[in-house]
Structure formats: C-alpha cells, structure tokens
C-alpha cells in the first residue's frame, strides 16, 4: 500500500579510511538493501566533503574520512559506489 508521503532514512555513513573497498561496498549495499526491503524512498549519505576531524595531532588535523570527497577534494571509493552502482 503506497504511503501518502515519502519516507526517508535520515543519514548514514562509514569512515572511508578505516575500511577496505570490499567492506565499504558491503556496508553501503546493506543499508540500501534494508531501505529497499522496507520501501524507504530516500537514504541520505553523510557526508559529501570530509571536513570533520577528531583532534589535531602534531599540528595536523586527524580527518574522520566520511566524505565522498576527501580533504584534498579527491573522490573516495564510496563515491564510486554511488556513481557507478554497487
């Protein structure tokens, strides 16, 4: 039975630099599959640009690695999951 309004999954993400490409693909696919199974219309990935850091170490920021683009504005492997499909 269709819903009168769309249902969305607030946000999800995974730290890119702490996982292998296979782990990233499995995680993202798992979230999107659960959304599909429950007829969730939209799922928002957090975050587009990696601009959060835990703390500075030796004067350098320790970026968390959640972005589809890293701090140097290069695409991450999760970007490719969304760009070219799982």
C-alpha positions in Angstrom: 0.0 0.0 0.0 1.6 3.3 -1.1 2.3 5.9 1.6 0.8 9.4 1.1 4.3 11.0 1.8 7.8 9.7 1.1 9.7 8.0 3.9 13.4 8.7 4.2 16.4 7.3 6.2 17.9 10.3 7.8 21.6 9.8 7.2 24.3 7.1 7.2 28.0 6.9 6.6 31.2 5.0 7.1 34.7 6.2 7.6 36.4 5.5 4.3 40.0 5.5 5.5 39.3 2.8 8.1 37.7 0.2 5.8 38.7 -1.8 2.7 36.8 -1.2 -0.5 35.0 -4.5 -0.1 33.9 -3.6 3.5 32.6 -0.2 2.2 30.7 -1.8 -0.6 29.2 -4.3 1.7 28.1 -1.7 4.3 26.6 0.7 1.8 24.8 -2.2 -0.1 23.5 -3.5 3.3 22.0 -0.1 4.2 20.4 0.4 0.8 19.1 -3.1 0.7 17.4 -2.7 4.1 15.9 0.6 2.8 14.6 -1.2 -0.3 13.1 -4.1 1.8 11.2 -1.6 3.9 10.1 0.6 1.0 12.1 3.6 2.2 12.1 6.1 -0.6 15.3 8.0 0.1 18.6 7.4 2.1 21.0 10.3 2.7 24.7 9.6 2.9 26.8 11.6 5.3 28.8 13.4 4.2 29.7 15.0 0.8 33.0 16.6 1.8 35.3 15.3 4.5 35.6 18.4 6.7 35.3 16.9 10.2 38.3 15.9 12.4 38.6 14.2 15.7 41.6 16.2 17.0 44.8 17.8 15.9 47.9 15.5 16.2 51.3 17.2 15.9 49.6 20.2 14.4 47.8 18.2 11.7 44.1 17.6 11.7 43.0 14.0 12.0 40.2 13.9 9.5 37.5 11.3 10.1 37.1 10.2 6.5 33.4 10.1 5.9 33.2 12.2 2.8 32.5 11.2 -0.8 35.4 13.7 -1.4 38.5 13.8 0.8 40.2 16.9 2.2 42.2 17.2 -1.0 38.9 17.1 -2.9 39.7 13.7 -4.5 36.9 11.2 -4.9 36.8 8.3 -2.4 35.9 4.8 -3.1 32.4 5.3 -1.7 31.8 8.0 -4.3 32.3 5.3 -7.0 29.7 3.1 -5.3 27.1 5.7 -5.8 28.4 6.9 -9.2 28.6 3.5 -10.9 26.4 1.4 -8.7 27.1 -1.3 -6.2 
